[in-house]
Structures are given as structure tokens and as C-alpha cells.
Amino acid sequence: MTAALLLAAAIAAPGAPRHQAPTDPPPAATEAERAERLEVAFGMIHGSPSPAFWRALGPEAVPELERVARDGSALPGRRARAIEGLSHIGGSRARGILGELAASEELPFPVRAAALEGAGRLLPPADLQRVLEPALRGARRPADRAVAAEVLAERLPDPGCRAVRSRVASEAERDRGTFWRALRRCSAQGR
């Protein structure tokens, strides 16, 4: 029997231990351990690290995440992953970074979308509305406006859905379809 068959038989056997979801990772103890965990996070092809994974890196990871998020020569996916980490670690510095990046028209779409979504996770409602409504009203790319619409519809249903419906009404016919997720969320909430 091959090793794979033996493993399958052991897993299927009655009383065999079942796979359990991993517990929250322990905090990163050293700078080297933190750097290694960041490389694991940046290298993931499928899925994303859990919020607990990011929080376990601690606020000490914020400078490195900021460096990657702002690095115009880094791959957009790597930059977006760094922004995701910032949004889960939190803190005033991360809030400032996400607010600034969410407002930037110069970022590649995946990076700005991550900043808009990260702002939705991290910013309090008043700040979120202040940061995202300009993107909803005036971003050059329809896709950027649509991401801002989704976040506003999810986090601030009443004012967000009013702003989304107003924006969609003023969109060119060819661009209205990009807002379907936000509109669906508003409809599901009865807004």
C-alpha cells in the first residue's frame, strides 16, 4: 500500500483524530519570525491569512507592511496583501495609511480596492464616510467607485445606500453594471 493510501485509511478509521481548525497563532516572538510570517502571508496563492494571523504579528509589523503597501515596484497583489494586514492589525498609524491609500487615484486597481476594503474594516463610521464618499463620487475608474459603493452599502447602510443609488443614477449606462453588488446589498437590507 502506498503512503497516501495508508494515510487515507488511518484518517477514515473509526476513532481516528479528526482535523481541527488551527488555533490562533502565537504572537511573533522575534523580528526574524515576524519577517518569516510576512513572507508566508505574501506568498499565499489561494485564500488569505486570517485576521488572527495578522493580529499575532502585532503593531511591530506595521512599518514593514506600510513599506510594502507604498512600494510602487512591488507586485500589486503583494501590496494589497500588506494593506489587508494593516486593516486587521489596526491602530492609528494603520488608519492613517489606509485613509491616504484609499484616496489615491494613482494606485493600481487591486491596491486601491484593498485600501477601500481595508478602510471599511478599520475606520469608524464618520471617518469611513469622509474617506469613501469622495471615491464613490469622483474616482476615475468605475471599478474604484464600485468598490467604494460596496463598502459603504455594507458598513453604513442608510447613508451608504442613498449615496450608492445617487451615484448609480449619474453613471453612464455602460458603467452601471459595475455597481450590482452594492445595489444587491442595499436591496437585501431593504434600503
Sequence and secondary structure as in RCSB ss.txt:
>XXXX:A:sequence
MTAALLLAAAIAAPGAPRHQAPTDPPPAATEAERAERLEVAFGMIHGSPSPAFWRALGPEAVPELERVARDGSAL
PGRRARAIEGLSHIGGSRARGILGELAASEELPFPVRAAALEGAGRLLPPADLQRVLEPALRGARRPADRAVAAE
VLAERLPDPGCRAVRSRVASEAERDRGTFWRALRRCSAQGR
>XXXX:A:secstr
  HHHHHHHHHHSTT              SHHHHHHHHHHHHH  SS   HHHHHHH GGGHHHHHHHHH TTS 
HHHHHHHHHHHHHH SHHHHHHHHHHHT TTS HHHHHHHHHHHHHHS HHHHHHHHHHHHHH SSHHHHHHHHH
HHHHHSHHHHHHHHHHHHHHS GGGGGGGHHHHHHHHHTT 
